């Protein structure tokens, strides 16, 4: 089953740069064009419907992640969401973070001088995390579900076990390089909060993001806000948490785009998308393994993601671009992502080009 027909991809282009910036479905592009034309017409009422659009986006996000709308906060991007959450947590909390994780995840903790310790990513990542938490007893674990350079994916079943073993531990996840590749049930995930930007695997362009926060953590955060003063008349329709995560005006075009693309993904079926991506990734990993072009840490792990760092000299990146391949140099290799609009033919063409370049 393929989904390429729902995207405007030229025949001479192989688009493998979803980890950098995902494509928008044709249906979403058409919605954006219509919305923008109508929005700026003088006689329109759309400019007065900001709250309704944001609320509808929250409902779509809640459906997408099998949770309640009250769990969802709409933000301009992941960074805004995470920094807002960080500001609400007690300053004396200690954090466990992963070495070389996404800068927008690690640096807000480091730059605010919050107490933290690093954990190196190895093939035994889950076991290492458990042992570190057992010995150091941090208040918060923060990590990306899929690492943006290596593609290492955390075992999501492990997160559930971790939460069961350490119920007081706050677990925060960045799903930007993961959401949209398979179904994710937030309420049973073991995460207390997850956040993401919509411009990668969620196919939603820039200017939109979100954070999901479970009821338990919301209660803890709200308790920390007891001393804050709020202009009740101005923000009568907002909770205290909304004034932190959703302050001021929001871009209805950007968040409406997120809602449209999420609806498109739901219509395609996350199970169908997961099957398609799994088939592609199994094929790609097998071919790359034959060529010894996988990172050793990825080779040794059973849980794999759709983000792959191919061990091809990054200096060859311009040659790949000349051949119509969209990808990106990251770390020691070339990073690609396999999404619903990709095919086995895309992978085979990439391999043929790489084989030629290596000669």
C-alpha positions as a Markdown table, in Angstrom:
| # | Residue | x | y | z |
|---|---|---|---|---|
| 1 | Unk | 0.0 | 0.0 | 0.0 |
| 2 | Unk | 1.4 | 3.4 | -1.0 |
| 3 | Unk | 0.5 | 7.0 | -0.2 |
| 4 | Unk | 2.7 | 8.9 | -2.7 |
| 5 | Unk | -0.3 | 9.9 | -4.8 |
| 6 | Unk | -1.4 | 12.2 | -2.0 |
| 7 | Unk | 1.7 | 14.3 | -2.3 |
| 8 | Unk | 3.1 | 16.6 | -5.0 |
| 9 | Unk | 6.5 | 14.9 | -5.5 |
| 10 | Unk | 8.2 | 15.4 | -8.9 |
| 11 | Unk | 9.1 | 12.1 | -10.6 |
| 12 | Unk | 12.8 | 13.0 | -10.7 |
| 13 | Unk | 13.0 | 13.6 | -6.9 |
| 14 | Unk | 13.5 | 11.1 | -4.1 |
| 15 | Unk | 12.5 | 12.8 | -0.9 |
| 16 | Unk | 14.2 | 11.3 | 2.2 |
| 17 | Unk | 14.5 | 14.4 | 4.3 |
| 18 | Unk | 11.5 | 14.0 | 6.5 |
| 19 | Unk | 13.7 | 14.2 | 9.7 |
| 20 | Unk | 14.5 | 17.7 | 8.5 |
| 21 | Unk | 11.2 | 18.8 | 7.1 |
| 22 | Unk | 8.2 | 16.7 | 6.1 |
| 23 | Unk | 6.1 | 17.2 | 3.0 |
| 24 | Unk | 2.5 | 18.5 | 3.2 |
| 25 | Unk | -0.3 | 16.4 | 1.7 |
| 26 | Unk | -2.0 | 17.9 | -1.3 |
| 27 | Unk | -5.2 | 18.1 | 0.6 |
| 28 | Unk | -3.6 | 20.2 | 3.3 |
| 29 | Unk | -2.0 | 22.5 | 0.8 |
| 30 | Unk | -5.4 | 23.1 | -0.8 |
| 31 | Unk | -6.9 | 23.8 | 2.6 |
| 32 | Unk | -4.2 | 26.3 | 3.5 |
| 33 | Unk | -4.7 | 28.2 | 0.2 |
| 34 | Unk | -8.5 | 28.4 | 0.7 |
| 35 | Unk | -8.2 | 29.3 | 4.4 |
| 36 | Unk | -5.7 | 32.1 | 3.8 |
| 37 | Unk | -7.8 | 33.6 | 1.0 |
| 38 | Unk | -10.9 | 33.6 | 3.1 |
| 39 | Unk | -9.1 | 34.7 | 6.3 |
| 40 | Unk | -7.8 | 38.0 | 4.8 |
| 41 | Unk | -11.1 | 38.9 | 3.0 |
| 42 | Unk | -12.6 | 42.0 | 4.7 |
| 43 | Unk | -16.0 | 40.4 | 5.1 |
| 44 | Unk | -14.7 | 37.3 | 6.7 |
| 45 | Unk | -15.5 | 36.2 | 10.3 |
| 46 | Unk | -12.5 | 33.8 | 10.5 |
| 47 | Unk | -10.3 | 36.3 | 12.2 |
| 48 | Unk | -12.8 | 36.2 | 15.1 |
| 49 | Unk | -12.7 | 32.5 | 15.5 |
| 50 | Unk | -9.2 | 31.9 | 16.9 |
| 51 | Unk | -10.4 | 30.1 | 20.0 |
| 52 | Unk | -12.7 | 27.8 | 18.0 |
| 53 | Unk | -9.8 | 26.8 | 15.6 |
| 54 | Unk | -7.4 | 26.1 | 18.5 |
| 55 | Unk | -10.1 | 24.1 | 20.3 |
| 56 | Unk | -10.7 | 22.1 | 17.2 |
| 57 | Unk | -7.0 | 21.4 | 16.8 |
| 58 | Unk | -6.9 | 20.2 | 20.4 |
| 59 | Unk | -9.7 | 17.8 | 19.7 |
| 60 | Unk | -7.9 | 16.4 | 16.7 |
| 61 | Unk | -4.7 | 16.1 | 18.7 |
| 62 | Unk | -6.6 | 14.3 | 21.5 |
| 63 | Unk | -8.0 | 11.9 | 19.0 |
| 64 | Unk | -4.6 | 11.3 | 17.4 |
| 65 | Unk | -3.0 | 10.5 | 20.7 |
| 66 | Unk | -6.0 | 8.8 | 22.3 |
| 67 | Unk | -6.3 | 11.2 | 25.2 |
| 68 | Unk | -8.6 | 14.0 | 26.4 |
| 69 | Unk | -8.6 | 17.6 | 25.0 |
| 70 | Unk | -7.8 | 18.9 | 28.5 |
| 71 | Unk | -4.5 | 17.1 | 28.3 |
| 72 | Unk | -3.5 | 19.1 | 25.2 |
| 73 | Unk | -1.9 | 22.5 | 24.9 |
| 74 | Unk | -1.2 | 24.1 | 21.5 |
| 75 | Unk | 2.2 | 25.9 | 21.1 |
| 76 | Unk | 4.2 | 27.5 | 18.3 |
| 77 | Unk | 6.8 | 24.6 | 18.4 |
| 78 | Unk | 8.4 | 22.0 | 20.6 |
| 79 | Unk | 10.9 | 24.5 | 22.1 |
| 80 | Unk | 8.2 | 26.9 | 23.4 |
| 81 | Unk | 6.3 | 23.9 | 24.9 |
| 82 | Unk | 9.3 | 22.4 | 26.7 |
| 83 | Unk | 10.8 | 25.7 | 28.0 |
| 84 | Unk | 7.3 | 26.6 | 29.4 |
| 85 | Unk | 7.1 | 23.3 | 31.2 |
| 86 | Unk | 10.7 | 23.6 | 32.5 |
| 87 | Unk | 9.9 | 27.0 | 34.0 |
| 88 | Unk | 7.0 | 25.5 | 35.9 |
| 89 | Unk | 9.1 | 22.8 | 37.5 |
| 90 | Unk | 10.8 | 23.5 | 40.9 |
| 91 | Unk | 14.3 | 24.9 | 40.4 |
| 92 | Unk | 15.9 | 22.3 | 42.7 |
| 93 | Unk | 14.7 | 19.3 | 40.7 |
| 94 | Unk | 17.5 | 17.1 | 39.3 |
| 95 | Unk | 17.4 | 15.9 | 35.7 |
| 96 | Unk | 18.8 | 12.9 | 33.8 |
| 97 | Unk | 19.4 | 13.7 | 30.1 |
| 98 | Unk | 21.1 | 11.8 | 27.3 |
| 99 | Unk | 24.4 | 12.8 | 25.9 |
| 100 | Unk | 24.1 | 14.4 | 22.4 |
| 101 | Unk | 20.3 | 14.5 | 22.6 |
| 102 | Unk | 18.5 | 17.3 | 20.7 |
| 103 | Unk | 19.9 | 20.7 | 21.8 |
| 104 | Unk | 16.4 | 22.2 | 22.3 |
| 105 | Unk | 15.9 | 19.5 | 24.9 |
| 106 | Unk | 19.2 | 19.6 | 26.7 |
| 107 | Unk | 20.3 | 23.2 | 26.6 |
| 108 | Unk | 17.3 | 24.8 | 28.3 |
| 109 | Unk | 18.2 | 22.6 | 31.3 |
| 110 | Unk | 21.9 | 23.3 | 31.1 |
| 111 | Unk | 21.6 | 27.0 | 30.5 |
| 112 | Unk | 19.2 | 27.4 | 33.4 |
| 113 | Unk | 21.8 | 25.7 | 35.6 |
| 114 | Unk | 19.4 | 23.0 | 36.6 |
| 115 | Unk | 21.1 | 20.1 | 38.3 |
| 116 | Unk | 21.6 | 17.4 | 35.8 |
| 117 | Unk | 23.6 | 14.3 | 34.9 |
| 118 | Unk | 24.3 | 12.9 | 31.4 |
| 119 | Unk | 23.9 | 9.3 | 30.2 |
| 120 | Unk | 25.8 | 8.1 | 27.2 |
| 121 | Unk | 23.7 | 6.4 | 24.5 |
| 122 | Unk | 24.8 | 2.7 | 24.1 |
| 123 | Unk | 23.2 | -0.4 | 22.7 |
| 124 | Unk | 22.0 | -1.1 | 26.3 |
| 125 | Unk | 20.3 | 2.2 | 26.7 |
| 126 | Unk | 17.2 | 1.1 | 28.5 |
| 127 | Unk | 19.2 | -1.0 | 31.1 |
| 128 | Unk | 21.6 | 2.0 | 31.6 |
| 129 | Unk | 18.7 | 4.4 | 32.2 |
| 130 | Unk | 17.2 | 2.0 | 34.8 |
| 131 | Unk | 20.4 | 1.6 | 36.7 |
| 132 | Unk | 21.2 | 5.3 | 36.6 |
| 133 | Unk | 17.8 | 6.2 | 38.0 |
| 134 | Unk | 18.1 | 3.5 | 40.6 |
| 135 | Unk | 21.5 | 4.9 | 41.8 |
| 136 | Unk | 21.1 | 8.7 | 41.3 |
| 137 | Unk | 17.4 | 9.1 | 41.9 |
| 138 | Unk | 16.7 | 12.1 | 39.6 |
| 139 | Unk | 13.4 | 13.9 | 39.8 |
| 140 | Unk | 13.0 | 14.1 | 36.0 |
| 141 | Unk | 14.0 | 12.0 | 33.0 |
| 142 | Unk | 14.1 | 13.9 | 29.7 |
| 143 | Unk | 14.7 | 12.2 | 26.3 |
| 144 | Unk | 13.8 | 12.1 | 22.7 |
| 145 | Unk | 11.8 | 9.1 | 21.7 |
| 146 | Unk | 14.0 | 8.9 | 18.5 |
| 147 | Unk | 17.4 | 10.5 | 18.5 |
| 148 | Unk | 17.8 | 13.1 | 15.8 |
| 149 | Unk | 21.3 | 12.2 | 14.7 |
| 150 | Unk | 21.6 | 8.4 | 15.1 |
| 151 | Unk | 18.0 | 7.3 | 14.8 |
| 152 | Unk | 18.2 | 5.3 | 18.1 |
| 153 | Unk | 14.7 | 4.7 | 19.3 |
| 154 | Unk | 13.8 | 4.2 | 23.0 |
| 155 | Unk | 11.8 | 1.0 | 23.7 |
| 156 | Unk | 8.4 | 2.4 | 24.5 |
| 157 | Unk | 7.5 | -0.7 | 26.5 |
| 158 | Unk | 10.5 | 0.1 | 28.7 |
| 159 | Unk | 9.0 | 3.6 | 29.5 |
| 160 | Unk | 5.9 | 1.9 | 30.9 |
| 161 | Unk | 8.0 | -0.5 | 33.0 |
| 162 | Unk | 10.2 | 2.5 | 34.2 |
| 163 | Unk | 7.1 | 4.4 | 35.3 |
| 164 | Unk | 5.8 | 1.4 | 37.1 |
| 165 | Unk | 9.1 | 1.0 | 38.9 |
| 166 | Unk | 9.6 | 4.7 | 39.7 |
| 167 | Unk | 6.1 | 6.2 | 39.9 |
| 168 | Unk | 7.3 | 9.5 | 41.3 |
| 169 | Unk | 9.8 | 10.0 | 38.5 |
| 170 | Unk | 8.6 | 12.6 | 36.0 |
| 171 | Unk | 9.2 | 11.3 | 32.4 |
| 172 | Unk | 9.2 | 13.9 | 29.6 |
| 173 | Unk | 9.6 | 12.9 | 26.0 |
| 174 | Unk | 10.3 | 14.7 | 22.7 |
| 175 | Unk | 8.3 | 13.0 | 20.0 |
| 176 | Unk | 9.2 | 15.3 | 17.1 |
| 177 | Unk | 11.2 | 12.6 | 15.3 |
| 178 | Unk | 8.7 | 9.9 | 16.1 |
| 179 | Unk | 5.0 | 11.1 | 16.1 |
| 180 | Unk | 3.3 | 10.2 | 12.8 |
| 181 | Unk | 5.2 | 6.9 | 12.2 |
| 182 | Unk | 2.8 | 4.7 | 14.3 |
| 183 | Unk | 0.0 | 5.0 | 16.8 |
| 184 | Unk | 0.9 | 6.4 | 20.2 |
| 185 | Unk | -1.5 | 6.2 | 23.1 |
| 186 | Unk | -0.4 | 8.9 | 25.5 |
| 187 | Unk | -2.6 | 7.9 | 28.5 |
| 188 | Unk | -0.9 | 4.5 | 28.8 |
| 189 | Unk | 2.5 | 5.4 | 27.6 |
| 190 | Unk | 4.2 | 6.0 | 30.9 |
| 191 | Unk | 5.2 | 9.5 | 29.9 |
| 192 | Unk | 4.0 | 12.4 | 32.1 |
| 193 | Unk | 4.4 | 14.8 | 29.3 |
| 194 | Unk | 5.3 | 14.6 | 25.6 |
| 195 | Unk | 5.8 | 17.4 | 23.1 |
| 196 | Unk | 6.5 | 17.9 | 19.5 |
| 197 | Unk | 6.7 | 20.2 | 16.5 |
| 198 | Unk | 4.5 | 19.4 | 13.5 |
| 199 | Unk | 6.8 | 20.2 | 10.6 |
| 200 | Unk | 8.5 | 16.8 | 10.4 |
| 201 | Unk | 6.7 | 13.4 | 10.4 |
| 202 | Unk | 3.4 | 15.1 | 11.1 |
| 203 | Unk | 3.5 | 16.8 | 7.7 |
| 204 | Unk | 2.2 | 20.1 | 9.0 |
| 205 | Unk | 4.7 | 22.8 | 8.1 |
| 206 | Unk | 6.1 | 25.4 | 10.5 |
| 207 | Unk | 4.6 | 27.5 | 13.3 |
| 208 | Unk | 2.7 | 24.7 | 15.2 |
| 209 | Unk | 3.5 | 22.4 | 18.0 |
| 210 | Unk | 1.9 | 20.9 | 21.1 |
| 211 | Unk | 2.5 | 19.4 | 24.5 |
| 212 | Unk | 0.4 | 16.7 | 26.2 |
| 213 | Unk | 0.5 | 16.7 | 30.0 |
| 214 | Unk | -1.2 | 14.1 | 32.1 |
| 215 | Unk | -3.6 | 15.0 | 35.0 |
| 216 | Unk | -1.1 | 14.1 | 37.7 |
| 217 | Unk | 1.6 | 16.4 | 36.4 |
| 218 | Unk | -0.9 | 19.1 | 35.7 |
| 219 | Unk | -1.9 | 19.1 | 39.3 |
| 220 | Unk | 1.7 | 19.3 | 40.4 |
| 221 | Unk | 2.3 | 22.3 | 38.1 |
| 222 | Unk | -0.9 | 24.1 | 39.1 |
| 223 | Unk | 0.0 | 23.7 | 42.7 |
| 224 | Unk | 3.3 | 25.5 | 42.0 |
| 225 | Unk | 1.4 | 28.4 | 40.5 |
| 226 | Unk | -0.6 | 29.2 | 43.6 |
| 227 | Unk | 1.3 | 32.5 | 44.3 |
| 228 | Unk | 1.0 | 33.7 | 40.7 |
| 229 | Unk | -1.4 | 36.6 | 39.9 |
| 230 | Unk | -3.6 | 36.5 | 36.8 |
| 231 | Unk | -5.8 | 39.2 | 35.2 |
| 232 | Unk | -9.0 | 37.3 | 35.6 |
| 233 | Unk | -11.0 | 39.5 | 33.3 |
| 234 | Unk | -8.5 | 39.3 | 30.4 |
| 235 | Unk | -8.0 | 35.5 | 30.7 |
| 236 | Unk | -11.3 | 34.4 | 32.1 |
| 237 | Unk | -11.5 | 31.6 | 29.6 |
| 238 | Unk | -8.0 | 30.3 | 30.3 |
| 239 | Unk | -6.6 | 28.0 | 33.0 |
| 240 | Unk | -3.5 | 29.0 | 34.8 |
| 241 | Unk | -1.5 | 26.5 | 32.8 |
| 242 | Unk | -2.9 | 27.8 | 29.5 |
| 243 | Unk | -1.6 | 31.3 | 30.3 |
| 244 | Unk | 1.9 | 29.7 | 30.3 |
| 245 | Unk | 1.6 | 27.4 | 27.3 |
| 246 | Unk | -0.9 | 29.3 | 25.2 |
| 247 | Unk | -0.3 | 33.0 | 25.9 |
| 248 | Unk | -1.4 | 35.7 | 23.5 |
| 249 | Unk | -2.6 | 35.2 | 20.0 |
| 250 | Unk | -2.1 | 32.0 | 18.0 |
| 251 | Unk | -1.7 | 31.5 | 14.3 |
| 252 | Unk | -4.9 | 29.8 | 13.1 |
| 253 | Unk | -3.4 | 29.0 | 9.7 |
| 254 | Unk | -0.5 | 27.1 | 11.3 |
| 255 | Unk | -2.6 | 25.2 | 13.8 |
| 256 | Unk | -5.3 | 24.6 | 11.3 |
| 257 | Unk | -2.7 | 23.1 | 9.1 |
| 258 | Unk | -1.7 | 20.7 | 11.9 |
| 259 | Unk | -5.3 | 19.7 | 12.4 |
| 260 | Unk | -5.8 | 19.1 | 8.7 |
| 261 | Unk | -2.6 | 17.0 | 8.3 |
| 262 | Unk | -3.4 | 15.0 | 11.5 |
| 263 | Unk | -6.9 | 14.3 | 10.0 |
| 264 | Unk | -5.3 | 13.1 | 6.8 |
| 265 | Unk | -3.0 | 10.8 | 8.7 |
| 266 | Unk | -5.9 | 9.4 | 10.7 |
| 267 | Unk | -7.8 | 8.9 | 7.4 |
| 268 | Unk | -4.9 | 6.9 | 6.0 |
| 269 | Unk | -4.8 | 4.9 | 9.2 |
| 270 | Unk | -1.8 | 4.9 | 11.6 |
| 271 | Unk | -1.7 | 1.1 | 11.5 |
| 272 | Unk | -1.5 | 1.2 | 7.7 |
| 273 | Unk | 1.2 | 3.8 | 7.8 |
| 274 | Unk | 3.1 | 1.8 | 10.4 |
| 275 | Unk | 2.9 | -1.3 | 8.2 |
| 276 | Unk | 4.2 | 0.6 | 5.2 |
| 277 | Unk | 7.0 | 2.2 | 7.1 |
| 278 | Unk | 8.0 | -1.1 | 8.8 |
| 279 | Unk | 8.2 | -2.8 | 5.4 |
| 280 | Unk | 10.4 | 0.0 | 4.0 |
| 281 | Unk | 12.7 | 0.1 | 7.0 |
| 282 | Unk | 13.2 | -3.6 | 7.2 |
| 283 | Unk | 14.1 | -3.6 | 3.5 |
| 284 | Unk | 16.5 | -0.6 | 3.9 |
| 285 | Unk | 18.2 | -1.9 | 7.1 |
| 286 | Unk | 18.8 | -5.3 | 5.4 |
| 287 | Unk | 20.4 | -3.7 | 2.3 |
| 288 | Unk | 22.5 | -1.2 | 4.4 |
| 289 | Unk | 23.6 | -4.0 | 6.7 |
| 290 | Unk | 24.8 | -6.0 | 3.7 |
| 291 | Unk | 26.9 | -2.9 | 2.8 |
| 292 | Unk | 28.1 | -2.4 | 6.4 |
| 293 | Unk | 26.7 | 1.1 | 6.3 |
| 294 | Unk | 24.7 | 1.2 | 9.6 |
| 295 | Unk | 25.9 | 2.7 | 12.9 |
| 296 | Unk | 27.2 | 0.0 | 15.2 |
| 297 | Unk | 24.9 | 1.1 | 18.0 |
| 298 | Unk | 21.9 | 0.8 | 15.7 |
| 299 | Unk | 23.0 | -2.6 | 14.3 |
| 300 | Unk | 23.0 | -4.0 | 17.8 |
| 301 | Unk | 19.6 | -2.9 | 18.9 |
| 302 | Unk | 16.4 | -4.7 | 18.2 |
| 303 | Unk | 14.2 | -1.6 | 18.3 |
| 304 | Unk | 14.8 | 0.5 | 15.2 |
| 305 | Unk | 13.3 | 3.7 | 13.8 |
| 306 | Unk | 12.5 | 5.1 | 10.4 |
| 307 | Unk | 15.3 | 7.7 | 10.8 |
| 308 | Unk | 18.6 | 6.2 | 9.6 |
| 309 | Unk | 22.1 | 7.6 | 9.7 |
| 310 | Unk | 23.8 | 5.9 | 6.7 |
| 311 | Unk | 27.6 | 5.7 | 7.1 |
| 312 | Unk | 28.4 | 7.4 | 3.9 |
| 313 | Unk | 31.0 | 10.2 | 3.9 |
| 314 | Unk | 29.1 | 13.4 | 4.5 |
| 315 | Unk | 31.2 | 15.2 | 1.9 |
| 316 | Unk | 29.3 | 13.3 | -0.7 |
| 317 | Unk | 26.1 | 15.0 | 0.2 |
| 318 | Unk | 26.3 | 17.5 | -2.7 |
| 319 | Unk | 26.6 | 14.5 | -5.1 |
| 320 | Unk | 23.4 | 13.0 | -3.7 |
| 321 | Unk | 21.6 | 16.3 | -4.1 |
| 322 | Unk | 22.7 | 16.4 | -7.8 |
| 323 | Unk | 21.1 | 13.0 | -8.3 |
| 324 | Unk | 17.8 | 14.3 | -7.0 |
| 325 | Unk | 18.0 | 12.8 | -3.5 |
| 326 | Unk | 16.9 | 14.9 | -0.6 |
| 327 | Unk | 18.7 | 14.0 | 2.6 |
| 328 | Unk | 21.0 | 15.7 | 5.1 |
| 329 | Unk | 24.5 | 15.2 | 6.5 |
| 330 | Unk | 24.4 | 14.5 | 10.2 |
| 331 | Unk | 27.2 | 13.3 | 12.5 |
| 332 | Unk | 29.4 | 10.7 | 10.8 |
| 333 | Unk | 27.0 | 10.1 | 7.9 |
| 334 | Unk | 24.0 | 11.0 | 5.8 |
| 335 | Unk | 20.6 | 11.1 | 7.6 |
| 336 | Unk | 17.5 | 9.8 | 5.8 |
| 337 | Unk | 13.9 | 9.2 | 6.9 |
| 338 | Unk | 11.4 | 6.7 | 5.4 |
| 339 | Unk | 7.8 | 7.9 | 5.6 |
| 340 | Unk | 4.5 | 7.1 | 4.1 |
| 341 | Unk | 5.3 | 8.8 | 0.7 |
| 342 | Unk | 8.4 | 6.8 | 0.2 |
| 343 | Unk | 8.7 | 3.5 | -1.7 |
| 344 | Unk | 11.1 | 0.6 | -2.1 |
| 345 | Unk | 12.1 | 2.2 | -5.5 |
| 346 | Unk | 13.3 | 5.2 | -3.5 |
| 347 | Unk | 15.5 | 3.1 | -1.4 |
| 348 | Unk | 16.8 | 1.1 | -4.4 |
| 349 | Unk | 17.7 | 4.3 | -6.2 |
| 350 | Unk | 19.5 | 5.7 | -3.2 |
| 351 | Unk | 21.5 | 2.5 | -2.9 |
| 352 | Unk | 22.4 | 2.5 | -6.6 |
| 353 | Unk | 23.6 | 6.1 | -6.3 |
| 354 | Unk | 25.6 | 5.3 | -3.1 |
| 355 | Unk | 27.2 | 2.2 | -4.7 |
| 356 | Unk | 28.3 | 4.3 | -7.6 |
| 357 | Unk | 29.8 | 7.1 | -5.4 |
| 358 | Unk | 31.7 | 4.6 | -3.3 |
| 359 | Unk | 33.5 | 3.1 | -6.3 |
